[in-house]
Amino acid sequence: MRNPLFPGSDSSPPRVLSLTTSTTESKYSEDPKDCVFCKIISGELPCIKIFENEHVLAFLDAAPISRGHSLVIPKTHVTKLTLASSSLVAEIGAVLPKVTNAVIKGVNATDFNVLQNNGQLAGQVVFHLHFHIIPRFKNEDQSADRKVKGRLRLSKEETEGIGSNIRAKL
């Protein structure tokens, strides 16, 4: 069945990203030492940053649904929205419109989704609070050669160019 929020995707159950070192079984971890986003924040893993301040980091999604698909995360490890302090949510909320505007202007989109999943059953894959900004385009490229399981395949150069365009709009 087609999911209207993710054109080109199927109704497969949410994928579970292994955040542990085990290669035999996919497990989720809420431990900050196993967190992919904490590793990005610390510089242990690379990303294409589009915004950063003392409390919040925004970067391009490594497996984008559309051009400019970005993530906005707190630098503090919190797994769910319900566990975040009101001040942390306010910090994210203060940045989200600014980053969203830069994203949609940077990729020439007019419409977009802002998504936030809480827990494995809700589709959360990385157990660190994050908001997806997903630009939408009238004629989104759904061709099989550009998508794998509903995700765009972009070259490193394309991705870096998108990041540069978005940063220029901040």
DSSP file (Angstrom, degrees, kcal/mol; ACC not computed):
  #  RESIDUE AA STRUCTURE BP1 BP2  ACC     N-H-->O    O-->H-N    N-H-->O    O-->H-N    TCO  KAPPA ALPHA  PHI   PSI    X-CA   Y-CA   Z-CA
    1    1 A M              0   0    0      0, 0.0     2,-0.3     0, 0.0    11,-0.1   0.000 360.0 360.0 360.0 140.2    0.0    0.0    0.0
    2    2 A R        -     0   0    0      8,-0.1     8,-0.2     9,-0.1     3,-0.0  -0.562 360.0-142.8 -78.0 132.8    1.3    3.5   -0.9
    3    3 A N    >   -     0   0    0      6,-0.6     3,-1.1     3,-0.5     6,-0.3  -0.874   3.6-152.6 -96.6 116.5    2.1    5.8    2.0
    4    4 A P  T 3  S+     0   0    0      0, 0.0    -1,-0.1     0, 0.0    -2,-0.0   0.747  94.5  55.7 -64.3 -23.0    1.1    9.4    1.2
    5    5 A L  T 3  S+     0   0    0      1,-0.3   108,-0.1    -3,-0.0    -3,-0.0   0.759 116.6  35.8 -78.1 -23.3    3.7   10.8    3.5
    6    6 A F  S X  S-     0   0    0     -3,-1.1     3,-2.2     3,-0.1    -3,-0.5  -0.682  83.2-155.4-130.9  78.0    6.5    8.9    1.7
    7    7 A P  T 3  S+     0   0    0      0, 0.0     3,-0.1     0, 0.0    -5,-0.0  -0.235  81.7  25.7 -54.2 138.7    5.8    8.7   -2.0
    8    8 A G  T 3  S+     0   0    0      1,-0.4   142,-0.3    -5,-0.0     2,-0.2   0.366  99.9 110.7  89.0  -5.6    7.5    5.7   -3.6
    9    9 A S    <   -     0   0    0     -3,-2.2    -6,-0.6    -6,-0.3    -1,-0.4  -0.551  58.3-136.9 -96.7 166.9    7.6    3.8   -0.4
   10   10 A D        -     0   0    0     -2,-0.2    -8,-0.1    -8,-0.2    -1,-0.1  -0.452  31.4 -96.7-108.9-172.5    5.6    0.7    0.5
   11   11 A S        +     0   0    0     -2,-0.2    -9,-0.1    -9,-0.0    -2,-0.0   0.073  67.7 145.8 -96.5  25.9    3.8   -0.3    3.6
   12   12 A S        -     0   0    0      1,-0.1     3,-0.1   -11,-0.1    -3,-0.0  -0.223  60.1 -93.2 -57.5 151.0    6.6   -2.3    5.0
   13   13 A P        -     0   0    0      0, 0.0    -1,-0.1     0, 0.0    -3,-0.1  -0.268  59.3 -75.7 -62.5 157.5    6.9   -2.3    8.8
   14   14 A P        -     0   0    0      0, 0.0     2,-0.2     0, 0.0   109,-0.1  -0.228  51.9-118.9 -55.4 139.6    9.3    0.4   10.2
   15   15 A R        -     0   0    0    108,-0.1     2,-0.6    -3,-0.1   108,-0.0  -0.502  18.7-139.1 -78.6 151.5   13.0   -0.6    9.7
   16   16 A V        -     0   0    0     -2,-0.2     2,-0.5    12,-0.0   109,-0.1  -0.958  11.2-147.1-114.4 119.1   15.1   -0.9   12.8
   17   17 A L        -     0   0    0     -2,-0.6     2,-0.6   108,-0.4    -2,-0.0  -0.716  18.4-125.2 -85.7 128.1   18.6    0.5   12.6
   18   18 A S        +     0   0    0     -2,-0.5    10,-0.2     1,-0.2     8,-0.1  -0.629  31.0 175.3 -74.4 117.2   21.2   -1.4   14.6
   19   19 A L        +     0   0    0      8,-1.6     2,-0.2    -2,-0.6    -1,-0.2   0.208  58.0  78.4-106.4  12.6   22.8    1.0   16.8
   20   20 A T  S    S-     0   0    0      7,-0.4     7,-0.1     2,-0.2     9,-0.0  -0.660  90.4-112.2-111.6 172.9   24.9   -1.6   18.6
   21   21 A T  S    S+     0   0    0     -2,-0.2     2,-0.2     2,-0.0    -3,-0.0   0.508  80.0 114.5 -84.5  -3.2   28.0   -3.4   17.4
   22   22 A S        -     0   0    0      1,-0.1    -2,-0.2     3,-0.1     5,-0.2  -0.477  44.3-172.0 -68.7 134.0   26.2   -6.7   17.0
   23   23 A T  S    S+     0   0    0     -2,-0.2    -1,-0.1     1,-0.1     3,-0.1   0.451  76.7  64.8-102.5  -3.3   26.0   -7.9   13.4
   24   24 A T  S    S+     0   0    0      1,-0.2     2,-0.3     0, 0.0    -1,-0.1   0.719 108.2  22.6 -93.3 -22.1   23.7  -10.8   14.1
   25   25 A E  S    S-     0   0    0      2,-0.0     2,-0.5     0, 0.0    -1,-0.2  -0.996  72.3-122.8-149.4 137.2   20.6   -9.0   15.3
   26   26 A S        +     0   0    0     -2,-0.3     2,-0.3    -3,-0.1    -8,-0.1  -0.700  41.3 165.2 -80.6 125.7   19.1   -5.5   14.8
   27   27 A K        -     0   0    0     -2,-0.5    -8,-1.6    -5,-0.2    -7,-0.4  -0.975  30.6-129.8-136.2 150.0   18.5   -3.9   18.2
   28   28 A Y        -     0   0    0     -2,-0.3     2,-0.4   -10,-0.2   -10,-0.1  -0.731  20.1-160.0 -98.0 155.2   17.8   -0.4   19.2
   29   29 A S        -     0   0    0     -2,-0.3    98,-0.4     5,-0.1    -2,-0.0  -0.998  21.5-168.5-134.9 136.6   19.7    1.3   21.9
   30   30 A E        +     0   0    0     -2,-0.4    -1,-0.1    96,-0.1    49,-0.1   0.307  58.0 115.9-100.0   5.9   18.8    4.4   23.9
   31   31 A D    >   -     0   0    0      1,-0.1     3,-2.0     3,-0.0     4,-0.5  -0.639  66.2-139.9 -78.1 124.6   22.4    4.6   25.3
   32   32 A P  G >  S+     0   0    0      0, 0.0     3,-1.1     0, 0.0    -1,-0.1   0.804 100.9  63.1 -55.6 -30.2   24.1    7.8   24.1
   33   33 A K  G 3  S+     0   0    0      1,-0.3    -2,-0.0     5,-0.1    -3,-0.0   0.737 108.5  41.9 -69.2 -19.2   27.4    5.9   23.5
   34   34 A D  G <  S+     0   0    0     -3,-2.0     2,-0.4     4,-0.0    -1,-0.3   0.404  90.0 117.8-100.1  -0.3   25.6    3.9   20.8
   35   35 A C    <>  -     0   0    0     -3,-1.1     4,-1.8    -4,-0.5     5,-0.2  -0.557  53.5-155.8 -81.6 122.8   23.7    6.9   19.3
   36   36 A V  H  > S+     0   0    0     -2,-0.4     4,-1.7     1,-0.2    -1,-0.2   0.899  96.9  50.0 -58.9 -43.3   24.5    7.7   15.7
   37   37 A F  H  > S+     0   0    0      1,-0.2     4,-2.7     2,-0.2    -1,-0.2   0.875 107.4  52.9 -69.2 -36.0   23.4   11.3   16.2
   38   38 A C  H  > S+     0   0    0      1,-0.2     4,-2.2     2,-0.2     6,-0.2   0.873 108.8  51.6 -63.7 -34.8   25.6   11.7   19.4
   39   39 A K  H  X>S+     0   0    0     -4,-1.8     6,-1.9     2,-0.2     5,-1.5   0.841 109.8  48.9 -69.7 -32.9   28.5   10.5   17.2
   40   40 A I  H ><5S+     0   0    0     -4,-1.7     3,-0.8     4,-0.2    -2,-0.2   0.927 110.7  50.5 -68.1 -45.5   27.6   13.1   14.6
   41   41 A I  H 3<5S+     0   0    0     -4,-2.7    -2,-0.2     1,-0.2    -1,-0.2   0.902 111.6  47.7 -58.5 -42.4   27.4   15.8   17.3
   42   42 A S  H 3<5S-     0   0    0     -4,-2.2    -1,-0.2    -5,-0.2    -2,-0.2   0.612 115.7-115.0 -76.6 -11.5   30.8   14.8   18.7
   43   43 A G  T <<5S+     0   0    0     -3,-0.8    -3,-0.2    -4,-0.6    -2,-0.1   0.464  85.4 119.0  89.7   1.4   32.4   14.7   15.2
   44   44 A E  S   <S+     0   0    0     -5,-1.5    -4,-0.2    -6,-0.2    -5,-0.1   0.841  79.6  36.2 -67.8 -33.5   33.0   11.0   15.3
   45   45 A L  S    S-     0   0    0     -6,-1.9    -2,-0.3    -9,-0.1    -1,-0.1  -0.931  92.0-118.5-118.2 145.6   30.7   10.5   12.3
   46   46 A P        +     0   0    0      0, 0.0     2,-0.3     0, 0.0    -5,-0.1  -0.368  34.0 166.1 -80.7 160.5   30.5   13.0    9.4
   47   47 A C        -     0   0    0     -7,-0.1     2,-0.9    -2,-0.1    14,-0.1  -0.962  43.3-107.9-157.1 167.7   27.5   14.9    8.2
   48   48 A I        -     0   0    0     12,-0.4    12,-2.2    -2,-0.3     2,-0.1  -0.867  43.4-150.8-102.9  98.9   26.7   17.8    6.0
   49   49 A K  E     +A   59   0A   0     -2,-0.9    10,-0.3    10,-0.2   118,-0.1  -0.405  27.6 171.7 -71.8 140.7   25.8   20.5    8.5
   50   50 A I  E    S+     0   0A   0      8,-3.1     2,-0.3     1,-0.4     9,-0.2   0.561  70.8   7.4-118.5 -20.9   23.3   23.2    7.5
   51   51 A F  E     +A   58   0A   0      7,-1.8     7,-2.9     2,-0.0    -1,-0.4  -0.975  60.4 173.1-158.1 145.9   22.9   24.9   10.9
   52   52 A E  E     +A   57   0A   0     -2,-0.3     2,-0.2     5,-0.2     5,-0.2  -0.946   6.6 156.0-155.9 137.0   24.5   24.8   14.4
   53   53 A N        -     0   0    0      3,-2.4    -2,-0.0    -2,-0.3     0, 0.0  -0.736  62.1 -72.4-138.0-166.0   24.2   26.7   17.6
   54   54 A E  S    S+     0   0    0     -2,-0.2     3,-0.1     1,-0.2    21,-0.0   0.807 128.5  21.4 -62.2 -31.0   24.9   25.8   21.3
   55   55 A H  S    S+     0   0    0      1,-0.1    20,-2.9    36,-0.1    21,-0.5   0.638 118.8  49.9-113.1 -19.5   21.8   23.6   21.6
   56   56 A V  E     - B   0  74A   0     18,-0.3    -3,-2.4    19,-0.1     2,-0.4  -0.940  50.1-167.7-134.2 144.9   20.8   22.5   18.1
   57   57 A L  E     -AB  52  73A   0     16,-2.6    16,-3.1    -2,-0.3     2,-0.4  -0.996   5.8-169.3-128.9 136.6   22.3   20.9   15.1
   58   58 A A  E     +AB  51  72A   0     -7,-2.9    -8,-3.1    -2,-0.4    -7,-1.8  -0.991  17.7 156.7-125.4 136.7   20.7   20.6   11.6
   59   59 A F  E     -AB  49  71A   0     12,-2.1    12,-3.1    -2,-0.4   -10,-0.2  -0.965  45.2 -82.7-152.3 163.9   22.1   18.5    8.8
   60   60 A L  E     - B   0  70A   0    -12,-2.2   -12,-0.4    -2,-0.3    10,-0.3  -0.485  49.0-109.5 -72.6 139.9   21.1   16.7    5.7
   61   61 A D        -     0   0    0      8,-2.9     7,-0.1    -2,-0.2    -1,-0.1  -0.487  17.8-139.7 -67.4 135.6   19.7   13.2    6.1
   62   62 A A  S    S+     0   0    0      1,-0.3    -1,-0.1    -2,-0.2    -2,-0.0   0.706 102.1  36.7 -71.4 -20.1   22.1   10.5    4.8
   63   63 A A  S    S-     0   0    0     90,-0.1    -1,-0.3     6,-0.0    90,-0.1  -0.635  92.2-165.4-129.5  72.9   19.2    8.6    3.3
   64   64 A P        -     0   0    0      0, 0.0    88,-3.5     0, 0.0     3,-0.1  -0.246  26.6-156.4 -71.1 146.0   16.9   11.4    2.0
   65   65 A I  S    S+     0   0    0     86,-0.3     2,-0.3     1,-0.2    69,-0.1   0.769  85.8   0.9 -81.6 -31.3   13.3   11.0    0.9
   66   66 A S  S >  S-     0   0    0     86,-0.1     3,-2.1    70,-0.0    -1,-0.2  -0.943  99.8 -67.3-148.2 167.7   13.6   14.1   -1.2
   67   67 A R  T 3  S+     0   0    0     -2,-0.3     3,-0.1     1,-0.3    40,-0.1  -0.405 122.7  17.7 -58.4 127.5   16.3   16.7   -2.2
   68   68 A G  T 3  S+     0   0    0      1,-0.3    -1,-0.3    -2,-0.1    65,-0.1   0.416  78.6 164.5  90.6  -1.5   17.0   18.7    0.9
   69   69 A H    <   -     0   0    0     -3,-2.1    -8,-2.9    66,-0.1     2,-0.3  -0.318  21.0-178.8 -52.6 118.6   15.6   16.2    3.4
   70   70 A S  E     -BC  60 133A   0     63,-2.5    63,-2.8   -10,-0.3     2,-0.4  -0.808  25.2-140.2-126.2 161.1   17.1   17.5    6.7
   71   71 A L  E     -BC  59 132A   0    -12,-3.1   -12,-2.1    -2,-0.3     2,-0.5  -0.970   5.6-160.6-122.9 138.6   17.2   16.6   10.3
   72   72 A V  E     +BC  58 131A   0     59,-2.3    59,-2.2    -2,-0.4   -14,-0.2  -0.985  23.6 171.2-118.5 121.6   17.0   19.0   13.3
   73   73 A I  E     -B   57   0A   0    -16,-3.1   -16,-2.6    -2,-0.5     2,-0.2  -0.928  34.2-115.5-131.8 151.2   18.3   17.5   16.5
   74   74 A P  E     -B   56   0A   0      0, 0.0   -18,-0.3     0, 0.0     4,-0.2  -0.585  21.8-133.5 -77.4 150.8   19.1   18.7   20.1
   75   75 A K  S    S+     0   0    0    -20,-2.9     2,-0.4    -2,-0.2   -19,-0.1   0.642  89.7  82.6 -77.7 -14.0   22.8   18.4   21.1
   76   76 A T  S    S-     0   0    0    -21,-0.5     2,-0.7    12,-0.0    53,-0.1  -0.768  93.9-114.2 -88.2 133.7   21.6   16.9   24.3
   77   77 A H        +     0   0    0     -2,-0.4     2,-0.4    51,-0.1    -2,-0.1  -0.593  51.9 152.7 -74.0 112.2   20.7   13.2   24.1
   78   78 A V        -     0   0    0     -2,-0.7    51,-4.3    -4,-0.2     6,-0.1  -0.991  32.3-155.3-136.8 133.0   17.0   12.7   24.6
   79   79 A T  S    S+     0   0    0     -2,-0.4     2,-0.3    49,-0.3    40,-0.3   0.840  71.5  21.2 -83.6 -32.9   15.2    9.8   23.1
   80   80 A K  S >  S-     0   0    0     49,-0.1     3,-1.3    47,-0.1     4,-0.5  -0.931  71.8-117.0-137.4 157.0   11.6   11.1   22.8
   81   81 A L  G >  S+     0   0    0     -2,-0.3     3,-1.3     1,-0.3    -1,-0.1   0.869 113.9  59.4 -57.9 -38.8    9.8   14.4   22.7
   82   82 A T  G 3  S+     0   0    0      1,-0.3    -1,-0.3    -3,-0.0    36,-0.0   0.655 104.6  50.5 -69.2 -14.4    8.0   13.5   26.0
   83   83 A L  G <  S+     0   0    0     -3,-1.3    -1,-0.3     2,-0.1     2,-0.2   0.489  90.4  99.8 -99.1  -5.3   11.3   13.2   27.8
   84   84 A A  S <  S-     0   0    0     -3,-1.3     2,-0.1    -4,-0.5    -6,-0.0  -0.555  77.0-114.7 -83.2 145.0   12.7   16.6   26.6
   85   85 A S     >  -     0   0    0     -2,-0.2     4,-2.3     1,-0.1     5,-0.2  -0.370  24.8-115.8 -71.2 156.9   12.6   19.6   28.9
   86   86 A S  H  > S+     0   0    0      1,-0.2     4,-2.1     2,-0.2     5,-0.1   0.850 117.3  54.8 -63.5 -32.3   10.4   22.5   27.8
   87   87 A S  H  > S+     0   0    0      2,-0.2     4,-1.9     1,-0.2    -1,-0.2   0.885 108.0  48.3 -69.6 -36.4   13.5   24.7   27.5
   88   88 A L  H  > S+     0   0    0      2,-0.2     4,-2.2     1,-0.2    -2,-0.2   0.915 111.8  49.2 -67.4 -42.6   15.1   22.2   25.1
   89   89 A V  H  X S+     0   0    0     -4,-2.3     4,-3.0     1,-0.2    -2,-0.2   0.880 109.6  53.1 -63.0 -37.4   11.9   22.0   23.0
   90   90 A A  H  X S+     0   0    0     -4,-2.1     4,-2.0     2,-0.2    -1,-0.2   0.893 106.9  52.0 -64.4 -39.7   11.8   25.8   22.9
   91   91 A E  H  X S+     0   0    0     -4,-1.9     4,-1.0     2,-0.2    -2,-0.2   0.923 113.9  43.1 -61.9 -44.4   15.4   25.8   21.6
   92   92 A I  H >X S+     0   0    0     -4,-2.2     4,-2.6     1,-0.2     3,-0.7   0.930 113.0  53.0 -65.7 -45.2   14.5   23.4   18.8
   93   93 A G  H 3< S+     0   0    0     -4,-3.0    -2,-0.2     1,-0.3    -1,-0.2   0.812 105.2  54.8 -61.6 -31.2   11.2   25.3   18.2
   94   94 A A  H 3< S+     0   0    0     -4,-2.0     4,-0.4     1,-0.2    -1,-0.3   0.793 116.1  37.9 -71.1 -27.5   13.1   28.6   17.8
   95   95 A V  H <X S+     0   0    0     -4,-1.0     4,-2.6    -3,-0.7     5,-0.3   0.785  98.0  77.7 -93.0 -32.4   15.4   27.1   15.1
   96   96 A L  H  X S+     0   0    0     -4,-2.6     4,-2.7     1,-0.2     5,-0.2   0.860  95.2  45.7 -54.1 -47.1   12.9   24.9   13.2
   97   97 A P  H  > S+     0   0    0      0, 0.0     4,-2.6     0, 0.0    -1,-0.2   0.917 113.9  50.0 -63.6 -40.7   11.2   27.7   11.2
   98   98 A K  H  > S+     0   0    0     -4,-0.4     4,-1.9     2,-0.2    -2,-0.2   0.935 115.3  42.3 -62.0 -47.6   14.5   29.3   10.3
   99   99 A V  H  X S+     0   0    0     -4,-2.6     4,-2.7     2,-0.2    -1,-0.2   0.910 113.4  53.1 -67.4 -42.1   16.0   26.0    9.1
  100  100 A T  H  X S+     0   0    0     -4,-2.7     4,-2.7    -5,-0.3     5,-0.3   0.929 109.0  49.2 -59.4 -46.0   12.8   25.0    7.3
  101  101 A N  H  X S+     0   0    0     -4,-2.6     4,-2.2     1,-0.2     5,-0.2   0.910 112.2  48.2 -59.9 -42.8   12.7   28.2    5.4
  102  102 A A  H  X S+     0   0    0     -4,-1.9     4,-2.6    -5,-0.2    -1,-0.2   0.903 111.9  50.4 -64.5 -40.9   16.3   27.8    4.4
  103  103 A V  H  X S+     0   0    0     -4,-2.7     4,-1.4     2,-0.2    -2,-0.2   0.960 113.1  43.1 -62.9 -52.2   15.7   24.2    3.3
  104  104 A I  H  <>S+     0   0    0     -4,-2.7     5,-2.8     1,-0.2     4,-0.3   0.869 118.7  44.8 -68.0 -33.9   12.7   25.0    1.1
  105  105 A K  H ><5S+     0   0    0     -4,-2.2     3,-0.7    -5,-0.3    -1,-0.2   0.876 110.0  56.4 -72.4 -36.8   14.3   28.0   -0.4
  106  106 A G  H 3<5S+     0   0    0     -4,-2.6    -2,-0.2    -5,-0.2    -1,-0.2   0.748 118.6  31.4 -67.5 -24.4   17.6   26.2   -0.9
  107  107 A V  T 3<5S-     0   0    0     -4,-1.4    -1,-0.2    -5,-0.1    -2,-0.2   0.264 110.7-115.4-115.8   9.9   16.0   23.4   -3.0
  108  108 A N  T < 5 +     0   0    0     -3,-0.7     2,-0.3    -4,-0.3    -3,-0.2   0.898  64.7 144.9  57.9  45.5   13.2   25.6   -4.6
  109  109 A A      < -     0   0    0     -5,-2.8    -1,-0.2    -6,-0.2    28,-0.1  -0.752  36.1-170.4-105.6 158.6   10.4   23.8   -2.9
  110  110 A T  S    S+     0   0    0     26,-0.7     2,-0.3    -2,-0.3    -1,-0.1   0.635  71.8  51.0-114.9 -30.4    7.1   25.3   -1.7
  111  111 A D  E     +D  136   0A   0     25,-0.9    25,-3.0    -7,-0.1     2,-0.3  -0.746  63.5 162.7-110.5 157.3    5.6   22.5    0.2
  112  112 A F  E     -D  135   0A   0     23,-0.3     2,-0.4    -2,-0.3    21,-0.0  -0.989  30.2-126.8-163.5 161.4    7.1   20.3    2.9
  113  113 A N  E     -D  134   0A   0     21,-2.2    21,-3.1    -2,-0.3     2,-0.5  -0.928  10.3-160.0-111.7 143.7    6.5   17.9    5.8
  114  114 A V  E     -D  133   0A   0     -2,-0.4     2,-0.3    19,-0.2    19,-0.2  -0.985  24.2-179.3-118.3 116.5    7.9   18.3    9.3
  115  115 A L  E     -D  132   0A   0     17,-1.9    17,-3.1    -2,-0.5     2,-0.3  -0.875  17.7-179.6-120.3 148.8    7.8   14.8   10.9
  116  116 A Q        -     0   0    0     -2,-0.3     2,-0.3    15,-0.2    15,-0.1  -0.899  10.7-162.6-149.1 116.5    8.8   13.6   14.4
  117  117 A N        -     0   0    0     13,-0.4     2,-0.5    -2,-0.3    13,-0.3  -0.788   2.8-160.2-104.2 143.0    8.5   10.0   15.4
  118  118 A N        -     0   0    0     -2,-0.3     4,-0.2     1,-0.1   -38,-0.1  -0.903  58.0  -7.4-127.4 102.4    8.5    8.7   19.0
  119  119 A G  S > >S-     0   0    0     -2,-0.5     5,-2.4   -40,-0.3     3,-0.8   0.009  84.9 -77.2  97.1 157.5    9.4    5.1   19.6
  120  120 A Q  G > 5S+     0   0    0      1,-0.3     3,-1.6     3,-0.2    -1,-0.1   0.868 126.9  54.1 -58.9 -42.4    9.9    2.0   17.5
  121  121 A L  G 3 5S+     0   0    0      1,-0.3    -1,-0.3     2,-0.1    -2,-0.1   0.762 106.4  53.9 -66.9 -23.3    6.2    1.4   16.8
  122  122 A A  G < 5S-     0   0    0     -3,-0.8    -1,-0.3    -4,-0.2    -2,-0.2   0.414 127.8 -98.1 -89.2   0.6    5.9    5.0   15.6
  123  123 A G  T < 5 +     0   0    0     -3,-1.6     2,-0.3     1,-0.3    -3,-0.2   0.529  67.6 156.5  97.4   6.4    8.7    4.5   13.1
  124  124 A Q      < +     0   0    0     -5,-2.4    -1,-0.3     1,-0.2     3,-0.1  -0.517  10.7 171.6 -68.7 129.7   11.6    6.0   15.1
  125  125 A V        +     0   0    0      1,-0.3     2,-0.6    -2,-0.3  -108,-0.4   0.769  67.2  47.1-108.3 -42.0   14.8    4.5   13.8
  126  126 A V  S    S-     0   0    0      2,-0.1     2,-2.0   -98,-0.1    -1,-0.3  -0.926  80.6-140.7-104.7 122.6   17.5    6.6   15.6
  127  127 A F  S    S+     0   0    0     -2,-0.6     2,-0.3   -98,-0.4   -47,-0.1  -0.393  71.2  96.3 -90.1  63.4   16.6    6.9   19.3
  128  128 A H  S    S-     0   0    0     -2,-2.0   -49,-0.3   -49,-0.2    -2,-0.1  -0.957  89.9 -95.8-144.3 126.8   17.6   10.5   19.7
  129  129 A L        +     0   0    0    -51,-4.3     2,-0.3    -2,-0.3   -49,-0.1  -0.161  60.1 158.5 -47.2 129.6   15.0   13.2   19.4
  130  130 A H        -     0   0    0    -13,-0.3     2,-0.4   -57,-0.2   -13,-0.4  -0.990  34.5-143.1-157.7 151.8   14.9   14.6   15.9
  131  131 A F  E     -C   72   0A   0    -59,-2.2   -59,-2.3    -2,-0.3     2,-0.4  -0.959  17.3-143.4-116.0 131.2   12.6   16.4   13.4
  132  132 A H  E     -CD  71 115A   0    -17,-3.1   -17,-1.9    -2,-0.4     2,-0.6  -0.797   6.4-162.5 -91.5 133.5   12.6   15.6    9.7
  133  133 A I  E     -CD  70 114A   0    -63,-2.8   -63,-2.5    -2,-0.4   -19,-0.2  -0.978  14.5-176.2-111.0 115.1   12.1   18.5    7.3
  134  134 A I  E     - D   0 113A   0    -21,-3.1   -21,-2.2    -2,-0.6   -65,-0.1  -0.895  14.7-147.1-120.0 102.6   11.1   16.9    4.0
  135  135 A P  E     - D   0 112A   0      0, 0.0     2,-0.4     0, 0.0   -23,-0.3  -0.351  14.1-148.7 -64.0 147.0   10.7   19.2    1.0
  136  136 A R  E     - D   0 111A   0    -25,-3.0   -25,-0.9   -70,-0.1   -26,-0.7  -0.940   8.8-161.9-121.6 144.0    8.0   18.2   -1.5
  137  137 A F    >   -     0   0    0     -2,-0.4     3,-1.0   -28,-0.1   -28,-0.1  -0.939  26.9-124.6-127.5 145.4    8.0   18.9   -5.2
  138  138 A K  T 3  S+     0   0    0     -2,-0.4     2,-0.4     1,-0.3    -1,-0.1   0.908 112.0  28.5 -55.4 -46.1    5.2   18.8   -7.8
  139  139 A N  T 3  S-     0   0    0     -3,-0.1    -1,-0.3     2,-0.0     3,-0.0  -0.552  86.1-170.9-116.3  65.8    7.0   16.3  -10.0
  140  140 A E    <   -     0   0    0     -3,-1.0     2,-0.8    -2,-0.4   -74,-0.0  -0.293  32.8-109.1 -59.5 139.0    9.1   14.4   -7.5
  141  141 A D        +     0   0    0      1,-0.2    -1,-0.1     5,-0.1    -2,-0.0  -0.595  47.4 164.3 -72.4 106.5   11.5   12.0   -9.2
  142  142 A Q        +     0   0    0     -2,-0.8    -1,-0.2    10,-0.0     5,-0.1   0.239  24.6 136.6-106.4  10.7   10.1    8.6   -8.4
  143  143 A S    >>  -     0   0    0      1,-0.1     3,-1.6     3,-0.1     4,-1.0  -0.279  62.4-124.0 -64.8 145.8   12.2    6.7  -11.0
  144  144 A A  T 34 S+     0   0    0      1,-0.3     3,-0.2     2,-0.2    -1,-0.1   0.795 108.5  60.4 -61.0 -30.6   13.7    3.4   -9.9
  145  145 A D  T 34 S+     0   0    0      1,-0.2    -1,-0.3     3,-0.0    -2,-0.1   0.666 110.7  40.9 -74.8 -13.7   17.2    4.5  -10.8
  146  146 A R  T <4 S+     0   0    0     -3,-1.6     7,-2.6     1,-0.1     2,-0.4   0.556 112.2  59.5-105.4 -12.2   17.0    7.4   -8.3
  147  147 A K  E  <  -E  152   0B   0     -4,-1.0     2,-0.4    -3,-0.2     5,-0.2  -0.936  50.3-174.0-125.3 142.5   15.3    5.7   -5.4
  148  148 A V  E >  S-E  151   0B   0      3,-2.9     3,-1.7    -2,-0.4    -3,-0.0  -0.970  85.1 -21.1-130.3 116.5   16.1    2.7   -3.3
  149  149 A K  T 3  S-     0   0    0     -2,-0.4  -140,-0.1     1,-0.3     3,-0.1   0.893 130.4 -48.6  50.8  43.8   13.3    1.7   -0.9
  150  150 A G  T 3  S+     0   0    0   -142,-0.3     2,-0.4     1,-0.2    -1,-0.3   0.500 117.1 114.4  79.7   3.8   11.8    5.2   -1.1
  151  151 A R  E <   -E  148   0B   0     -3,-1.7    -3,-2.9  -143,-0.1   -86,-0.3  -0.884  66.6-117.3-112.0 140.3   15.1    6.9   -0.5
  152  152 A L  E     -E  147   0B   0    -88,-3.5     2,-0.7    -2,-0.4    -5,-0.2  -0.418  14.7-140.5 -71.7 144.7   16.9    9.1   -3.1
  153  153 A R        +     0   0    0     -7,-2.6     2,-0.4    -2,-0.1   -90,-0.1  -0.940  31.9 172.2-103.3 111.9   20.4    8.1   -4.3
  154  154 A L        -     0   0    0     -2,-0.7     2,-0.0     4,-0.0    -8,-0.0  -0.929  30.8-118.2-121.2 145.5   22.4   11.3   -4.6
  155  155 A S     >  -     0   0    0     -2,-0.4     4,-2.5     1,-0.1     5,-0.2  -0.334  30.7-109.4 -73.5 163.6   26.1   11.7   -5.3
  156  156 A K  H  > S+     0   0    0      1,-0.2     4,-2.6     2,-0.2     5,-0.2   0.891 121.6  51.9 -59.1 -39.9   28.4   13.2   -2.7
  157  157 A E  H  > S+     0   0    0      2,-0.2     4,-2.2     1,-0.2    -1,-0.2   0.911 109.4  48.6 -65.4 -42.8   28.7   16.3   -5.0
  158  158 A E  H  > S+     0   0    0      2,-0.2     4,-2.3     1,-0.2    -2,-0.2   0.935 113.5  47.6 -61.0 -45.9   24.9   16.6   -5.3
  159  159 A T  H  X S+     0   0    0     -4,-2.5     4,-2.4     1,-0.2    -2,-0.2   0.914 111.8  48.7 -63.7 -44.6   24.5   16.4   -1.6
  160  160 A E  H  X S+     0   0    0     -4,-2.6     4,-2.3     1,-0.2    -1,-0.2   0.885 111.0  51.9 -63.5 -37.8   27.3   18.9   -0.8
  161  161 A G  H  X S+     0   0    0     -4,-2.2     4,-2.4     2,-0.2    -2,-0.2   0.898 109.0  49.6 -64.3 -40.9   25.7   21.3   -3.4
  162  162 A I  H  X S+     0   0    0     -4,-2.3     4,-2.4     2,-0.2    -2,-0.2   0.931 111.2  49.8 -62.7 -45.7   22.3   21.0   -1.7
  163  163 A G  H  X S+     0   0    0     -4,-2.4     4,-2.6     1,-0.2    -2,-0.2   0.907 110.7  49.5 -59.0 -43.1   23.9   21.7    1.7
  164  164 A S  H  X S+     0   0    0     -4,-2.3     4,-1.9     1,-0.2    -1,-0.2   0.915 110.3  50.4 -63.3 -43.8   25.7   24.7    0.3
  165  165 A N  H  X S+     0   0    0     -4,-2.4     4,-0.6     2,-0.2    -2,-0.2   0.899 112.3  47.4 -61.7 -40.7   22.5   26.1   -1.3
  166  166 A I  H >< S+     0   0    0     -4,-2.4     3,-1.4     1,-0.2     4,-0.4   0.940 110.1  51.2 -67.7 -46.2   20.6   25.6    2.0
  167  167 A R  H >< S+     0   0    0     -4,-2.6     3,-1.3     1,-0.3    -1,-0.2   0.863 104.2  59.5 -58.9 -35.2   23.3   27.3    4.1
  168  168 A A  H 3< S+     0   0    0     -4,-1.9    -1,-0.3     1,-0.2    -2,-0.2   0.721 102.5  54.1 -65.7 -20.6   23.3   30.3    1.7
  169  169 A K  T <<        0   0    0     -3,-1.4    -1,-0.2    -4,-0.6    -2,-0.2   0.468 360.0 360.0 -93.6  -2.9   19.6   30.8    2.6
  170  170 A L    <         0   0    0     -3,-1.3    -1,-0.2    -4,-0.4    -2,-0.1   0.501 360.0 360.0 -74.3 360.0   20.1   31.0    6.3
